[in-house]
């Protein structure tokens, strides 16, 4: 379902819902087999208790991408988009049109910048450094497995 055929009210509802319950995340994992030694995984997700999962299905229908799966960490269901192509072509344009209102909008801007760097493909060390600089400014109140200095040392 394209969001041109969805009411503006539904789209604004989803934006507001994501503003409170959504997450724009850039995760990193060391991968010695990769040329750049770090796997960079952008994702957008929203969680909800299974008895109220209708909103996750609406996200999936409106954005026309992503999966819904159990989240074992807190026994909720999670709608998640991890495909870089879907993030760039569907998720980012949606939130550029239906703007977030809280400070999460700054995380979204940084997230968008990282995704646009990643779409260049053959990344160099300067690109990777930029991604780390941007990503470590996101979700300041969240927990990180690797701090900025540790990530830079992996390059």
C-alpha positions as CSV (number, residue, x, y, z in Angstrom):
1,X,0.0,0.0,0.0
2,X,1.6,3.3,-1.0
3,X,1.2,6.1,1.5
4,X,-0.4,8.2,-1.3
5,X,-3.5,5.9,-0.9
6,X,-3.4,6.2,2.9
7,X,-5.2,9.0,4.8
8,X,-3.0,11.9,6.1
9,X,-4.4,11.1,9.6
10,X,-3.0,7.6,9.5
11,X,0.4,8.8,8.3
12,X,0.6,11.6,11.0
13,X,-0.5,9.0,13.6
14,X,2.3,6.7,12.6
15,X,4.8,9.5,12.7
16,X,3.7,10.5,16.2
17,X,3.7,6.9,17.3
18,X,7.3,6.5,16.0
19,X,8.2,9.7,17.7
20,X,7.3,8.1,21.0
21,X,8.0,4.4,20.5
22,X,10.3,4.1,17.4
23,X,14.0,3.9,17.1
24,X,16.4,4.9,14.4
25,X,19.6,2.9,15.1
26,X,23.0,2.4,13.6
27,X,24.6,-0.7,15.1
28,X,28.2,-1.9,14.6
29,X,29.8,-5.3,14.8
30,X,33.4,-6.3,14.3
31,X,33.8,-8.5,11.3
32,X,37.4,-9.5,10.5
33,X,36.3,-11.1,7.2
34,X,35.1,-7.7,5.9
35,X,37.5,-5.3,4.1
36,X,36.5,-2.5,6.4
37,X,36.5,-4.8,9.5
38,X,33.2,-3.4,10.8
39,X,29.6,-4.3,9.8
40,X,27.4,-1.2,9.9
41,X,23.7,-2.0,10.2
42,X,21.1,0.8,10.1
43,X,17.5,0.0,11.2
44,X,14.2,1.6,12.0
45,X,12.0,-0.3,14.5
46,X,8.9,0.1,16.6
47,X,7.8,-2.3,19.4
48,X,4.4,-3.1,20.8
49,X,2.8,-5.7,23.0
50,X,1.4,-8.5,21.0
51,X,-2.2,-7.7,22.0
52,X,-1.8,-4.3,20.4
53,X,0.2,-5.3,17.3
54,X,-2.3,-3.8,14.8
55,X,-0.2,-0.6,14.6
56,X,2.9,-2.7,13.6
57,X,0.9,-4.1,10.7
58,X,-0.2,-0.6,9.7
59,X,3.5,0.5,9.6
60,X,4.3,-2.5,7.5
61,X,1.4,-1.8,5.1
62,X,2.0,1.9,4.8
63,X,5.8,1.7,4.4
64,X,5.4,-1.4,2.2
65,X,8.5,-3.1,3.7
66,X,9.9,-4.5,6.9
67,X,9.2,-7.5,9.1
68,X,7.3,-8.1,12.3
69,X,9.0,-10.5,14.7
70,X,9.0,-11.4,18.4
71,X,11.5,-9.4,20.5
72,X,12.8,-11.8,23.1
73,X,14.4,-9.1,25.1
74,X,11.1,-7.7,26.4
75,X,8.5,-10.1,25.1
76,X,7.0,-7.6,22.6
77,X,6.6,-7.7,18.9
78,X,8.9,-5.6,16.8
79,X,8.3,-4.1,13.4
80,X,11.8,-3.5,11.8
81,X,13.2,-2.3,8.5
82,X,16.9,-3.2,7.9
83,X,17.2,-3.1,4.2
84,X,19.2,-0.1,3.2
85,X,17.3,0.3,0.0
86,X,13.9,0.3,1.9
87,X,15.3,2.7,4.5
88,X,16.4,5.2,1.8
89,X,13.5,4.8,-0.6
90,X,10.6,4.3,1.8
91,X,11.3,5.0,5.5
92,X,13.3,8.2,5.2
93,X,11.0,9.9,2.6
94,X,8.0,9.0,4.9
95,X,9.6,10.8,7.9
96,X,10.8,13.7,5.7
97,X,7.1,14.2,4.8
98,X,5.6,13.4,8.2
99,X,8.1,15.2,10.4
100,X,8.8,14.0,13.9
101,X,8.1,16.6,16.6
102,X,10.4,15.5,19.5
103,X,14.1,15.7,19.8
104,X,14.1,12.3,18.0
105,X,14.0,14.3,14.8
106,X,17.8,15.0,15.3
107,X,18.4,11.3,15.5
108,X,16.5,10.9,12.3
109,X,18.6,13.5,10.5
110,X,21.8,11.8,11.6
111,X,20.3,8.4,10.7
112,X,19.4,9.7,7.2
113,X,23.0,11.1,6.7
114,X,24.5,7.7,7.7
115,X,22.2,5.8,5.3
116,X,23.1,8.2,2.4
117,X,26.8,7.6,3.1
118,X,26.2,3.8,3.2
119,X,24.5,3.8,-0.2
120,X,27.8,5.0,-1.8
121,X,29.0,1.4,-1.5
122,X,32.9,1.5,-1.7
123,X,33.4,3.3,1.6
124,X,36.8,4.7,2.5
125,X,38.2,5.3,6.0
126,X,37.0,8.9,5.9
127,X,33.4,7.7,5.2
128,X,33.7,5.2,8.0
129,X,34.9,7.9,10.4
130,X,32.0,10.2,9.4
131,X,29.5,7.3,10.0
132,X,31.0,6.7,13.5
133,X,31.0,10.4,14.3
134,X,27.3,10.7,13.2
135,X,26.1,7.5,14.8
136,X,27.6,8.1,18.2
137,X,25.7,11.4,18.4
138,X,22.4,9.5,18.1
139,X,20.3,8.0,20.9
140,X,22.5,9.7,23.6
141,X,20.4,8.2,26.4
142,X,20.8,4.6,25.0
143,X,23.4,2.0,25.8
144,X,26.2,1.3,23.4
145,X,28.3,-1.8,23.1
146,X,31.2,0.1,21.5
147,X,32.1,3.7,22.2
148,X,33.4,6.1,19.6
149,X,37.1,5.5,20.4
150,X,36.7,1.7,20.3
151,X,35.0,1.9,16.9
152,X,37.6,4.2,15.5
153,X,40.3,1.9,16.7
154,X,38.7,-1.0,14.8
155,X,39.2,0.9,11.4
